[in-house]
Structures are given as structure tokens and as C-alpha cells.
């Protein structure tokens, strides 16, 4: 799996996570004005393995 960072049509930074089968399985859901903020969001998501799963 790999994260990809890109600029959207409005010039904001976004990311998505591509699985081994080349399918997008997650995305930023919002744009960031600074690339560093986008990278920080990736680091938060990538370390969230201890999150609980809730079924509603």
C-alpha cells in the first residue's frame, strides 16, 4: 500500500491511499493549503492502528 499526495483543481493538497490491488481505499476528504499539513494528516492516519471500530 502507498499514500499519494497531489494538488486538486483548486490548488489544495490532498492524499489518497492505494491498496496492493491498485484500488483507492482512503482519501483525505478535505484539501490542505500547505503540503506539510497534508503530510501531517497522513502521519496521523498511518499511526491510527489503535483506533476502535464501531458498528452503527
C-alpha positions as a Markdown table, in Angstrom:
| # | Residue | x | y | z |
|---|---|---|---|---|
| 1 | Unk | 0.0 | 0.0 | 0.0 |
| 2 | Unk | 1.1 | 3.6 | -0.6 |
| 3 | Unk | -0.1 | 7.1 | 0.1 |
| 4 | Unk | -0.1 | 9.5 | -2.9 |
| 5 | Unk | -0.1 | 13.3 | -2.5 |
| 6 | Unk | -1.4 | 15.6 | -5.2 |
| 7 | Unk | -2.8 | 19.1 | -5.9 |
| 8 | Unk | -6.5 | 19.3 | -6.7 |
| 9 | Unk | -8.2 | 21.6 | -9.2 |
| 10 | Unk | -8.4 | 24.4 | -6.6 |
| 11 | Unk | -4.6 | 24.1 | -5.9 |
| 12 | Unk | -5.1 | 22.5 | -2.5 |
| 13 | Unk | -3.1 | 19.4 | -1.3 |
| 14 | Unk | -4.8 | 16.1 | -0.9 |
| 15 | Unk | -3.9 | 12.5 | -0.4 |
| 16 | Unk | -5.2 | 9.0 | -1.1 |
| 17 | Unk | -4.2 | 5.5 | 0.0 |
| 18 | Unk | -3.8 | 2.9 | -2.8 |
| 19 | Unk | -4.0 | -0.7 | -1.9 |
| 20 | Unk | -1.9 | -3.5 | -3.3 |
| 21 | Unk | -4.6 | -4.2 | -5.9 |
| 22 | Unk | -4.4 | -0.6 | -7.2 |
| 23 | Unk | -7.7 | 0.5 | -5.7 |
| 24 | Unk | -8.1 | 3.6 | -3.6 |
| 25 | Unk | -9.2 | 2.6 | -0.2 |
| 26 | Unk | -9.0 | 6.0 | 1.6 |
| 27 | Unk | -8.6 | 9.7 | 0.9 |
| 28 | Unk | -8.1 | 13.0 | 2.7 |
| 29 | Unk | -11.7 | 14.1 | 2.5 |
| 30 | Unk | -10.5 | 17.7 | 2.5 |
| 31 | Unk | -7.9 | 19.9 | 0.9 |
| 32 | Unk | -4.9 | 21.5 | 2.6 |
| 33 | Unk | -3.3 | 24.8 | 1.7 |
| 34 | Unk | 0.1 | 23.6 | 2.8 |
| 35 | Unk | 1.8 | 20.4 | 1.7 |
| 36 | Unk | 3.2 | 19.9 | 5.2 |
| 37 | Unk | -0.3 | 19.9 | 6.7 |
| 38 | Unk | -1.3 | 17.2 | 4.2 |
| 39 | Unk | 1.7 | 15.1 | 5.1 |
| 40 | Unk | 0.9 | 15.6 | 8.8 |
| 41 | Unk | -2.6 | 14.3 | 8.2 |
| 42 | Unk | -1.1 | 11.2 | 6.5 |
| 43 | Unk | 1.1 | 10.6 | 9.5 |
| 44 | Unk | -1.9 | 10.8 | 11.8 |
| 45 | Unk | -3.9 | 8.3 | 9.8 |
| 46 | Unk | -1.0 | 5.9 | 9.3 |
| 47 | Unk | -0.4 | 5.7 | 13.1 |
| 48 | Unk | -4.1 | 5.2 | 14.0 |
| 49 | Unk | -3.9 | 1.5 | 14.2 |
| 50 | Unk | -5.1 | 1.6 | 17.8 |
| 51 | Unk | -8.5 | 3.1 | 16.9 |
| 52 | Unk | -11.6 | 1.3 | 17.9 |
| 53 | Unk | -14.1 | 0.1 | 15.3 |
| 54 | Unk | -17.7 | 1.0 | 15.9 |
| 55 | Unk | -20.6 | -0.6 | 14.1 |
| 56 | Unk | -23.7 | 1.5 | 13.9 |
